[in-house]
Amino acid sequence: MCRVLSVEYSIPYLVKRHVSLRRAEVPVESASTLREALTLMRLGEFDVAVLGHGIPESERNRIAEGLLEMKPSIRIIMMYAGSINNADRADAVLSLEGEQHLVATIKSLAARIKASRSVDVLKKAAGF
């Protein structure tokens, strides 16, 4: 399973999401601020980032861009409650009501990551 970075400004939702992902045996680290998220990115190896609905719309893409700058291959899931504006950098978007699909979405993105890595290995072996 891929490693997940969960970023959420709403502490109750951060804790709820963290516990839910751990119960589903998803390796997860959580951050409640942009600074924490960037620090964790520097210290760890993450494949997927979940940006929670408590992050203001105006900051969603800025956070995603910061994470992508540090690791261009990271996949971004954005959660929303009411508006999906400023989700341009998302690989997947889930409503707060659709959070029960988060683990399945992470697994789907993990499969795409694995397939992409396999293609990269084949290309390298073929000299591309």
Protein Blocks (a to p, Z undefined) as FASTA:
>chain_A
ZZdddddfblklmmmmmmmmmmnopacdddfbfklmmmmmmmmccfbdcddfklcfklmm
mmmmmmmmmmmmbccddddehiaghilmpcbdcdfklmmmmmmmmmmmmmmmmmmmmmmm
mmmmnoZZ
